[in-house]
Amino acid sequence: MDSDLPRKILKVLYDGYDKNPTGVITTWQLAKIMNLPEKEVQGGLIYLKEKELIKSFFDDEHEWVQKINAKGIDEFQKEHHSELSSNDETSLDLPILKDDFEDGLRVFISHKFVKDDQQLALTFQNLLLENRINGYLAERKREYEKSIDEKIKNKINDSDYLVALITKNGLSSPSVHQEIGYAIGTKTPVIVMVEGDLEVGVLIKPKEKEFFTRINFKEKCNNVLSHVIENGKKKESPHRDFLRENVYPELYDKMMKIHENPDKFKTITTNPWKELPPSQKLKVEDDLKELFEQFTKELGNWQIALSRAQQSITINQTKLGEIIRQAFELVSLTDAYGNIILDSRSSMSTKNWIDTFKFIIFDESIPDENILYEKLLTFAGKSNNGHQGWLQDWKRSKPELYVYLHAKLANLRNAIKIESLSEDLQKEKKNMDIIVEKIIKILQERI
């Protein structure tokens, strides 16, 4: 694969997003636009998906489509800006930034207005934005009704941190030193990033410092980012009391109900975030908003994986029925028509039996026949379908049936080639569990 192909694909997707933010593009359309073989384009798309720069999914017409996501947009813009010259003392004409994460962390980035330093500031701002932190660059916010002095002071007052970039260019910058001084006066935490071994002034010396070079600047930015995230906000959200009393307890109870439900992965789970009134969503703190948005995304992925598994089972019911029938035949529990004998007066087709217990018999975590019996019995009891009685009768009169059934589970999965489906399901289960536990932990801390 051409090493430059992913970047070219990302540019096409970015251009498409620029024209129509809600639009998507199929693989074959992308190949046609780029005048490349579809298989070659698929390789580039797989790489971009692994890097989480695009979103891929089946549309309503069952075609595989993709679109650039927020991370992909940031990556493309970052590369685009890095191509600009940084060898002179003129400033960059940066596009206006409209994104604003309400109630999120706010970092004022102080720097000299020359290309070289702006490139560094832009790199740091993009890193902050990737982590849903507001990074303020004065040249990317137009507030014509305010004087520059007023604008800067207001933004420092509103910020949780001021990060100053002290470079060879910026060491003598009056504005950078004034901004640091004003931040200290307002008790805004100051972090100073110093290029090389530059000597800094008396005002800066006691402050938190991170030394960098042009080569390791991104790595050092990550250190500052970790410090900011770890130490959190300078000021609490103005809505914290309201949220603690009126919103978080109910969200916590609902998320705990999902977490403790043993059958949450066998049915479509409700989404407490979608049930929350819009006026309350606006007040929820930004880190929780982000987690609930991730939960909503993972819930959608889970529903897709679950639907794929159910569709595959439905399509292959006859084949699966033949496999499961063999276990019942070994203990003489089939009638002349091949149906499963439930008791002296009733029977059930193998297709229906598969459909009834599909969430149990395709569970790869069942280690033996005893756990299989317990899961079947528990599921029947919760479903209130009257099947508990004959499951118990079989356990008493034909206990070997569960040995034979357990032995057939692998055959059932192989019959519909469910390995890849199982991997999808297991991956989404893990993702869902992680995000639910994160939300619960934060809600516990804030109630």
C-alpha positions as CSV (number, residue, x, y, z in Angstrom):
1,M,0.0,0.0,0.0
2,D,1.2,3.5,-0.9
3,S,2.3,5.0,2.5
4,D,0.7,8.3,1.4
5,L,-2.7,6.6,0.6
6,P,-4.3,7.0,4.1
7,R,-3.6,10.8,4.0
8,K,-5.0,11.1,0.5
9,I,-8.2,9.2,1.5
10,L,-8.5,11.4,4.6
11,K,-8.3,14.5,2.4
12,V,-11.2,13.3,0.2
13,L,-13.3,12.5,3.3
14,Y,-12.4,15.9,4.8
15,D,-13.4,17.7,1.6
16,G,-16.7,15.7,1.6
17,Y,-17.3,16.7,5.2
18,D,-16.6,20.3,4.4
19,K,-19.3,20.3,1.7
20,N,-21.8,18.1,3.6
21,P,-21.1,17.4,7.3
22,T,-23.8,14.7,7.5
23,G,-22.9,12.9,4.2
24,V,-21.2,9.5,3.9
25,I,-19.4,7.8,1.0
26,T,-19.2,4.2,-0.1
27,T,-16.0,2.4,-0.8
28,W,-16.6,2.1,-4.5
29,Q,-17.4,5.8,-4.8
30,L,-14.2,6.7,-3.0
31,A,-12.2,4.4,-5.3
32,K,-13.9,6.0,-8.3
33,I,-13.0,9.6,-7.1
34,M,-9.4,8.6,-6.4
35,N,-9.1,6.5,-9.6
36,L,-7.8,3.6,-7.7
37,P,-8.7,-0.1,-7.4
38,E,-11.4,-0.7,-4.7
39,K,-9.3,-3.3,-2.9
40,E,-6.4,-0.8,-2.6
41,V,-8.7,1.8,-1.1
42,Q,-10.1,-0.8,1.3
43,G,-6.6,-1.2,2.7
44,G,-6.3,2.5,3.4
45,L,-9.7,2.6,5.0
46,I,-8.8,-0.3,7.3
47,Y,-5.7,1.6,8.4
48,L,-7.7,4.8,9.1
49,K,-10.3,2.9,11.0
50,E,-7.7,1.2,13.2
51,K,-6.3,4.7,13.9
52,E,-9.8,5.8,14.8
53,L,-9.8,8.6,12.3
54,I,-12.9,7.6,10.4
55,K,-16.3,6.0,11.2
56,S,-17.4,3.0,9.1
57,F,-20.8,1.3,9.2
58,F,-23.7,-0.2,7.1
59,D,-26.2,2.4,5.9
60,D,-29.9,1.8,5.4
61,E,-29.2,0.4,1.9
62,H,-26.9,-2.2,3.6
63,E,-23.8,-0.6,1.9
64,W,-20.6,-0.2,3.7
65,V,-20.0,3.6,4.1
66,Q,-17.6,5.8,5.9
67,K,-17.1,9.4,7.0
68,I,-14.3,11.3,8.7
69,N,-14.8,11.7,12.5
70,A,-13.7,14.5,14.9
71,K,-10.3,13.0,15.5
72,G,-9.8,12.6,11.8
73,I,-10.7,16.3,11.2
74,D,-8.2,17.4,13.9
75,E,-5.5,15.1,12.4
76,F,-6.0,16.5,8.9
77,Q,-6.0,20.1,10.0
78,K,-2.9,19.5,12.2
79,E,-1.0,18.1,9.2
80,H,-2.3,20.9,7.0
81,H,-1.1,23.6,9.4
82,S,2.3,21.9,9.9
83,E,3.0,22.3,6.1
84,L,2.9,26.1,6.5
85,S,6.2,27.9,6.6
86,S,7.6,28.8,10.1
87,N,10.8,30.5,9.1
88,D,9.8,34.2,9.4
89,E,8.6,36.7,11.9
90,T,5.1,37.1,10.4
91,S,2.0,35.5,12.1
92,L,-0.2,32.8,10.8
93,D,-3.7,33.6,9.6
94,L,-5.5,30.9,11.6
95,P,-9.2,29.9,11.0
96,I,-11.7,31.0,13.6
97,L,-12.3,28.2,16.2
98,K,-16.0,27.8,17.2
99,D,-15.8,24.6,19.3
100,D,-16.4,25.2,23.0
101,F,-16.8,22.4,25.5
102,E,-19.2,23.9,28.0
103,D,-18.1,23.3,31.6
104,G,-14.9,21.6,30.4
105,L,-11.4,22.5,31.5
106,R,-10.1,25.8,30.1
107,V,-6.5,26.4,29.3
108,F,-5.2,29.8,28.2
109,I,-2.2,29.4,25.8
110,S,0.2,32.3,26.1
111,H,2.7,32.7,23.2
112,K,4.4,35.2,20.9
113,F,2.5,36.0,17.7
114,V,5.1,34.7,15.2
115,K,4.7,31.7,13.0
116,D,7.2,29.5,14.8
117,D,5.6,29.9,18.2
118,Q,2.1,29.8,16.7
119,Q,2.9,26.3,15.3
120,L,3.8,25.2,18.8
121,A,0.7,26.7,20.3
122,L,-1.5,25.2,17.6
123,T,0.0,21.7,18.2
124,F,-0.7,22.0,21.9
125,Q,-4.3,23.3,21.3
126,N,-5.1,20.4,19.0
127,L,-3.9,18.0,21.7
128,L,-6.2,19.7,24.2
129,L,-9.1,19.6,21.8
130,E,-8.6,15.9,21.2
131,N,-9.1,15.5,25.0
132,R,-12.2,17.8,25.0
133,I,-10.3,20.5,26.8
134,N,-10.8,24.2,25.7
135,G,-7.4,25.6,24.6
136,Y,-7.7,29.3,24.1
137,L,-5.6,31.1,21.4
138,A,-6.5,34.8,21.1
139,E,-6.0,34.8,17.3
140,R,-8.6,32.1,16.9
141,K,-11.5,33.9,18.7
142,R,-12.9,37.1,17.3
143,E,-14.6,39.4,19.8
144,Y,-14.7,42.7,18.1
145,E,-16.8,44.4,20.7
146,K,-14.0,44.1,23.3
147,S,-10.6,45.6,23.5
148,I,-7.6,43.2,23.2
149,D,-6.7,44.0,26.8
150,E,-10.2,43.3,28.1
151,K,-10.5,40.1,26.0
152,I,-7.2,38.6,27.3
153,K,-8.0,39.4,31.0
154,N,-11.5,37.9,30.7
155,K,-10.2,34.7,29.2
156,I,-7.5,34.4,31.8
157,N,-10.1,34.9,34.5
158,D,-12.2,32.2,33.0
159,S,-9.3,29.7,32.6
160,D,-8.4,26.9,34.9
161,Y,-4.7,27.1,33.8
162,L,-2.4,29.4,31.8
163,V,0.3,27.6,29.8
164,A,3.0,29.9,28.6
165,L,5.4,28.9,25.8
166,I,8.8,30.5,26.4
167,T,10.9,30.1,23.3
168,K,13.9,31.9,21.9
169,N,11.5,34.1,20.1
170,G,9.1,34.6,23.0
171,L,11.6,35.1,25.8
172,S,11.5,38.9,25.3
173,S,7.8,39.1,24.5
174,P,6.1,41.7,26.8
175,S,2.7,40.3,26.2
176,V,3.7,36.8,27.4
177,H,5.2,38.1,30.6
178,Q,2.2,40.4,31.2
179,E,-0.2,37.5,30.7
180,I,1.8,35.4,33.2
181,G,1.8,38.3,35.7
182,Y,-1.9,38.8,35.4
183,A,-2.6,35.0,35.8
184,I,-0.5,35.0,39.0
185,G,-2.5,38.0,40.3
186,T,-5.8,36.2,39.7
187,K,-4.4,32.9,41.3
188,T,-4.8,31.1,38.0
189,P,-2.3,28.2,38.0
190,V,0.6,28.9,35.6
191,I,2.6,26.2,33.8
192,V,5.6,27.4,31.8
193,M,7.0,25.4,28.9
194,V,10.6,26.5,28.3
195,E,12.6,25.8,25.1
196,G,16.0,24.3,25.7
197,D,18.0,25.7,28.6
198,L,16.8,29.3,28.4
199,E,17.2,31.5,31.4
200,V,13.8,32.7,32.6
201,G,12.9,35.8,34.6
202,V,12.3,36.0,38.4
203,L,8.6,36.1,37.9
204,I,8.6,32.7,36.1
205,K,11.2,30.9,38.2
206,P,8.9,29.6,41.0
207,K,6.3,28.3,38.6
208,E,5.7,24.7,37.2
209,K,8.1,24.3,34.3
210,E,8.4,21.8,31.5
211,F,11.6,22.0,29.4
212,F,11.3,21.0,25.7
213,T,13.0,20.9,22.4
214,R,11.4,21.1,18.9
215,I,12.0,17.4,18.6
216,N,10.3,16.3,21.8
217,F,7.6,19.1,22.0
218,K,4.6,16.8,21.5
219,E,5.9,14.4,24.2
220,K,6.3,17.3,26.7
221,C,2.8,18.6,25.8
222,N,1.5,15.2,26.8
223,N,3.2,15.7,30.2
224,V,1.4,19.0,30.6
225,L,-1.9,17.5,29.5
226,S,-1.6,14.7,32.1
227,H,-0.9,17.3,34.8
228,V,-4.0,19.4,33.8
229,I,-6.3,16.3,33.6
230,E,-5.0,14.9,36.9
231,N,-5.4,18.2,38.8
232,G,-8.7,19.0,37.3
233,K,-10.6,22.3,37.4
234,K,-9.6,25.4,39.3
235,K,-13.3,26.2,39.9
236,E,-16.2,23.9,40.4
237,S,-19.1,23.9,37.9
238,P,-21.7,26.5,38.9
239,H,-24.3,23.7,38.5
240,R,-22.6,21.2,40.8
241,D,-25.2,21.6,43.7
242,F,-28.1,21.3,41.3
243,L,-26.6,18.2,39.7
244,R,-25.8,16.6,43.0
245,E,-29.3,17.0,44.2
246,N,-31.5,16.6,41.1
247,V,-29.6,14.8,38.4
248,Y,-26.7,12.6,39.5
249,P,-28.6,10.4,42.0
250,E,-31.1,9.2,39.4
251,L,-28.4,8.7,36.7
252,Y,-26.4,6.7,39.3
253,D,-29.4,4.4,40.1
254,K,-30.1,3.8,36.5
255,M,-26.5,3.0,35.6
256,M,-26.2,0.7,38.6
257,K,-29.3,-1.1,37.4
258,I,-27.7,-1.7,34.0
259,H,-24.4,-2.7,35.6
260,E,-26.0,-5.3,38.0
261,N,-28.4,-6.7,35.4
262,P,-27.0,-10.2,34.4
263,D,-29.1,-10.1,31.2
264,K,-28.0,-6.6,30.0
265,F,-26.2,-8.2,27.0
266,K,-29.2,-10.3,25.9
267,T,-31.6,-7.5,25.2
268,I,-31.5,-3.9,24.0
269,T,-30.4,-1.8,27.0
270,T,-32.1,1.5,27.8
271,N,-30.0,4.7,27.7
272,P,-30.4,6.9,30.8
273,W,-28.6,9.7,29.0
274,K,-31.3,9.9,26.3
275,E,-34.0,10.0,28.9
276,L,-32.5,13.1,30.6
277,P,-34.3,16.4,29.7
278,P,-32.2,18.6,27.4
279,S,-32.1,21.5,30.0
280,Q,-30.4,19.1,32.5
281,K,-28.0,17.7,29.9
282,L,-26.6,21.2,29.3
283,K,-25.7,21.5,33.0
284,V,-23.9,18.1,33.2
285,E,-20.2,18.5,33.6
286,D,-18.2,18.0,30.4
287,D,-16.2,14.9,31.5
288,L,-19.5,13.1,32.2
289,K,-21.1,14.3,29.0
290,E,-18.2,12.8,27.1
291,L,-18.5,9.5,28.9
292,F,-22.3,9.3,28.3
293,E,-21.7,10.1,24.6
294,Q,-19.2,7.2,24.5
295,F,-21.8,5.0,26.3
296,T,-24.4,6.0,23.6
297,K,-21.9,5.1,20.9
298,E,-21.0,1.8,22.5
299,L,-24.7,1.0,23.0
300,G,-25.3,1.6,19.3
301,N,-22.3,-0.7,18.4
302,W,-23.6,-3.4,20.7
303,Q,-27.1,-3.2,19.2
304,I,-25.5,-3.7,15.7
305,A,-23.4,-6.6,16.8
306,L,-26.5,-8.2,18.6
307,S,-28.6,-7.7,15.5
308,R,-25.9,-9.4,13.3
309,A,-25.8,-12.4,15.6
310,Q,-29.6,-12.7,15.7
311,Q,-29.8,-12.5,11.9
312,S,-27.2,-15.2,11.5
313,I,-29.0,-17.5,13.9
314,T,-32.4,-16.9,12.1
315,I,-30.9,-17.6,8.7
316,N,-29.3,-20.9,9.9
317,Q,-32.1,-22.2,12.1
318,T,-32.7,-25.4,10.1
319,K,-29.0,-26.3,10.2
320,L,-28.8,-25.5,13.9
321,G,-31.9,-27.5,14.6
322,E,-30.4,-30.6,13.0
323,I,-27.3,-30.3,15.3
324,I,-29.3,-29.8,18.5
325,R,-31.7,-32.7,17.6
326,Q,-28.8,-35.1,17.8
327,A,-28.4,-34.5,21.5
328,F,-32.1,-35.1,22.2
329,E,-32.1,-38.2,20.1
330,L,-29.3,-39.7,22.2
331,V,-31.7,-39.7,25.2
332,S,-34.9,-40.6,23.2
333,L,-36.5,-37.2,23.6
334,T,-37.6,-36.7,19.9
335,D,-40.8,-37.8,18.3
336,A,-41.5,-39.2,14.8
337,Y,-41.4,-35.7,13.3
338,G,-38.1,-34.8,14.8
339,N,-39.6,-32.5,17.4
340,I,-38.3,-32.3,21.0
341,I,-40.6,-34.1,23.5
342,L,-41.3,-31.8,26.4
343,D,-43.7,-34.0,28.2
344,S,-46.4,-36.6,27.4
345,R,-48.7,-34.0,25.8
346,S,-46.5,-31.4,24.2
347,S,-43.5,-31.0,22.0
348,M,-41.4,-28.2,20.4
349,S,-39.6,-27.9,17.1
350,T,-35.8,-27.7,17.3
351,K,-36.0,-24.3,15.5
352,N,-38.2,-22.9,18.3
353,W,-35.9,-24.4,20.9
354,I,-32.9,-22.7,19.3
355,D,-34.7,-19.4,19.1
356,T,-35.9,-19.6,22.7
357,F,-32.4,-20.3,24.2
358,K,-30.2,-18.6,21.6
359,F,-28.6,-16.2,24.2
360,I,-27.6,-19.2,26.3
361,I,-26.4,-21.7,23.8
362,F,-24.1,-19.3,22.0
363,D,-22.5,-18.1,25.2
364,E,-18.8,-19.2,25.0
365,S,-18.2,-18.6,28.7
366,I,-20.2,-21.8,29.7
367,P,-17.6,-24.2,31.0
368,D,-19.6,-27.4,31.6
369,E,-23.0,-29.1,31.6
370,N,-23.9,-28.0,35.1
371,I,-23.5,-24.3,34.4
372,L,-25.4,-24.8,31.1
373,Y,-28.3,-26.3,33.1
374,E,-28.3,-23.5,35.6
375,K,-28.2,-20.8,32.9
376,L,-31.0,-22.4,31.0
377,L,-33.1,-22.7,34.1
378,T,-32.5,-19.1,35.2
379,F,-33.3,-17.8,31.8
380,A,-36.5,-19.8,31.6
381,G,-37.6,-18.5,35.0
382,K,-37.0,-14.8,34.1
383,S,-38.7,-15.3,30.8
384,N,-41.7,-16.8,32.6
385,N,-42.3,-19.1,29.6
386,G,-43.2,-22.2,31.5
387,H,-40.1,-24.1,30.4
388,Q,-38.6,-24.5,33.9
389,G,-40.7,-27.6,34.7
390,W,-39.4,-29.8,31.9
391,L,-35.8,-28.5,32.2
392,Q,-36.0,-29.8,35.8
393,D,-37.6,-33.1,34.8
394,W,-34.9,-33.7,32.3
395,K,-32.2,-33.0,34.9
396,R,-33.8,-35.6,37.2
397,S,-34.6,-38.3,34.6
398,K,-32.0,-37.7,31.9
399,P,-29.1,-35.8,33.3
400,E,-26.8,-36.9,30.5
401,L,-28.8,-34.7,28.1
402,Y,-27.0,-31.7,29.4
403,V,-23.6,-33.4,28.8
404,Y,-24.6,-34.0,25.2
405,L,-26.1,-30.4,24.8
406,H,-22.9,-28.9,26.1
407,A,-20.8,-31.0,23.7
408,K,-22.9,-29.6,20.8
409,L,-22.3,-25.9,21.6
410,A,-19.1,-25.6,19.7
411,N,-20.7,-27.3,16.7
412,L,-23.5,-24.7,16.8
413,R,-21.1,-21.8,16.7
414,N,-19.1,-23.4,13.9
415,A,-22.2,-24.1,11.8
416,I,-23.0,-20.4,11.4
417,K,-19.3,-19.3,11.4
418,I,-20.0,-17.2,14.5
419,E,-16.4,-16.8,15.5
420,S,-16.1,-13.3,14.1
421,L,-19.6,-12.4,15.5
422,S,-18.5,-13.7,18.9
423,E,-15.4,-11.6,18.8
424,D,-17.5,-8.5,18.0
425,L,-19.9,-9.3,20.8
426,Q,-17.1,-10.0,23.3
427,K,-15.4,-6.7,22.3
428,E,-18.5,-4.7,22.6
429,K,-19.4,-6.3,26.0
430,K,-15.9,-5.3,27.3
431,N,-16.3,-1.8,26.0
432,M,-19.7,-1.4,27.5
433,D,-18.6,-2.7,30.9
434,I,-15.6,-0.4,31.0
435,I,-17.6,2.7,30.1
436,V,-20.5,1.9,32.5
437,E,-18.0,1.3,35.4
438,K,-16.3,4.7,34.6
439,I,-19.6,6.6,34.7
440,I,-20.6,4.9,38.0
441,K,-17.3,5.7,39.6
442,I,-17.5,9.4,38.7
443,L,-21.2,9.7,39.8
444,Q,-20.3,8.0,43.1
445,E,-17.7,10.7,43.7
446,R,-20.0,13.6,42.9
447,I,-23.2,12.6,44.7
